[in-house]
């Protein structure tokens, strides 16, 4: 069974709060978990519209405005899913953001344990084979 997690990560600078003087911050926010990729796209795109209402589209040196980015089934590389949207060359924000749809795969725990144990045994046999020169 699969579900789809929509979240956004904000990366920004802030006044240091610790003795090490670190000014880099990040904040991860979960938007929701959805049963279908289409629902995840719709809710993720609603998030992007909120950002577009608060920040201007990027303007290129030749005067063109950036196109609006959207999550989609076929808008990614080579016609695949578009599951990642960033502010780079899209919105003029005082921070960076990475909005993402991740596929969550659910498996019975007994099956996962069996697969992990089998993989560990294969690896052990592989290493023994390397030591024996085969």
Secondary structure, DSSP 8 states (H G I E B T S, - for coil): -EEEEEEEEEEEE----STT---EEEEEEEEEEESSHHHHHHHHHHHHHHHHHHS-B-B-TTS-B------BSS-SGGG--B-EEESTTTB--SSEEEEEEEEEE---HHHHHHHHHHHHHHHHHHHHHHHHT-
